[in-house]
Amino acid sequence: MCSLKNAYMSKKSEVIVQKGKMVLPVLKKIAQLNFIKFFKPLPSGDIKVFLDTNHPRIETLKFFNTGMGFKSYKVTQVIKAQRGYGSLIFTTSQGIKANQECIKEKIGGLPLFYIN
């Protein structure tokens, strides 16, 4: 995910990311939130992500880790953790969700990262 922010900062129009267990669901979510244009899986198994260089979207990208593992958030904690204009991205029992979706669906989960 850091490669996306670095690509925006370098004004690149595309970046290749390695496929991982959570990469596709996370890319789908951040594309839905308009942080990237779209993405395309490559025959090699990697993923090509297309960025909008005219309107950079990713300014902040912070990952969550308590040092001793991840801390699960209840829905009430999700509401308190809401920050400005960005989105907290959670992994939940119902898949990858943004904080707004967690609040709407009244579910909690493990925070993965904050993106703005």
C-alpha positions as CSV (number, residue, x, y, z in Angstrom):
1,M,0.0,0.0,0.0
2,C,2.9,2.3,0.6
3,S,3.8,2.0,-3.0
4,L,0.5,3.7,-3.9
5,K,1.4,6.8,-1.8
6,N,4.9,6.8,-3.2
7,A,3.7,6.6,-6.8
8,Y,1.3,9.6,-6.2
9,M,4.2,11.6,-4.7
10,S,6.3,10.7,-7.7
11,K,3.4,11.7,-10.0
12,K,3.4,8.3,-11.7
13,S,0.2,7.2,-13.5
14,E,0.5,3.6,-12.6
15,V,2.2,1.3,-10.1
16,I,2.7,-2.5,-9.9
17,V,1.8,-4.1,-6.5
18,Q,2.4,-7.6,-5.4
19,K,-0.6,-9.8,-5.0
20,G,-1.3,-10.8,-1.4
21,K,-4.2,-12.3,0.5
22,M,-5.7,-8.9,1.3
23,V,-4.5,-6.8,-1.6
24,L,-7.5,-7.3,-4.0
25,P,-10.2,-6.6,-1.4
26,V,-8.3,-3.6,-0.2
27,L,-7.8,-2.3,-3.7
28,K,-11.5,-2.8,-4.5
29,K,-12.4,-0.8,-1.4
30,I,-10.0,2.1,-2.1
31,A,-11.1,2.2,-5.7
32,Q,-14.8,2.4,-4.5
33,L,-13.7,5.3,-2.3
34,N,-12.1,7.0,-5.3
35,F,-8.5,6.9,-4.0
36,I,-7.4,5.2,-7.2
37,K,-8.8,5.1,-10.8
38,F,-8.9,1.3,-11.2
39,F,-6.6,-1.8,-11.2
40,K,-5.9,-4.8,-13.4
41,P,-4.5,-8.2,-12.4
42,L,-1.5,-9.2,-14.6
43,P,-0.6,-12.6,-15.9
44,S,2.4,-12.7,-13.5
45,G,0.0,-12.5,-10.5
46,D,0.9,-8.9,-9.7
47,I,-1.6,-6.1,-9.9
48,K,-1.3,-2.9,-12.0
49,V,-2.9,0.0,-10.3
50,F,-3.8,3.1,-12.3
51,L,-3.7,6.5,-10.6
52,D,-5.2,9.8,-11.3
53,T,-2.2,12.1,-11.5
54,N,-4.3,15.2,-12.3
55,H,-6.1,14.9,-9.0
56,P,-3.9,13.2,-6.4
57,R,-6.0,11.4,-3.8
58,I,-3.7,9.8,-1.2
59,E,-2.1,12.4,1.1
60,T,-1.9,10.3,4.3
61,L,-1.5,6.6,4.7
62,K,-1.1,5.3,8.3
63,F,-1.1,1.6,9.2
64,F,-2.4,0.4,12.6
65,N,-0.4,-2.0,14.8
66,T,-0.3,-1.9,18.5
67,G,3.1,-3.6,18.6
68,M,1.7,-6.6,20.4
69,G,-0.8,-7.4,17.5
70,F,-3.9,-5.8,16.3
71,K,-6.7,-4.4,18.5
72,S,-10.3,-5.0,17.5
73,Y,-12.6,-2.0,17.5
74,K,-16.3,-2.2,18.6
75,V,-18.7,-0.1,16.6
76,T,-18.8,2.6,19.3
77,Q,-15.0,2.8,19.0
78,V,-15.3,3.1,15.2
79,I,-17.5,6.1,15.7
80,K,-15.0,7.8,18.1
81,A,-12.1,6.9,15.7
82,Q,-13.6,8.7,12.7
83,R,-11.2,11.3,11.5
84,G,-11.8,14.4,9.2
85,Y,-12.1,13.7,5.5
86,G,-10.3,10.4,5.3
87,S,-11.4,6.8,5.9
88,L,-10.4,4.2,8.3
89,I,-10.3,0.8,6.6
90,F,-11.2,-2.2,8.6
91,T,-11.2,-5.9,8.1
92,T,-14.5,-7.3,9.5
93,S,-16.4,-10.6,9.5
94,Q,-18.2,-9.3,6.4
95,G,-15.1,-8.3,4.5
96,I,-13.1,-5.1,4.0
97,K,-15.1,-2.1,5.1
98,A,-14.6,1.7,5.5
99,N,-15.5,3.3,8.8
100,Q,-18.7,4.8,7.4
101,E,-19.9,1.3,6.3
102,C,-19.0,-0.1,9.8
103,I,-21.1,2.6,11.5
104,K,-24.0,2.1,9.1
105,E,-24.0,-1.7,9.4
106,K,-23.2,-1.5,13.2
107,I,-20.2,-3.8,13.0
108,G,-16.7,-3.5,14.4
109,G,-13.4,-5.0,13.2
110,L,-9.7,-4.7,13.0
111,P,-8.3,-1.4,11.7
112,L,-5.9,-1.9,8.9
113,F,-5.0,1.7,7.9
114,Y,-6.2,5.3,7.7
115,I,-6.2,6.9,4.2
116,N,-6.7,10.5,3.3
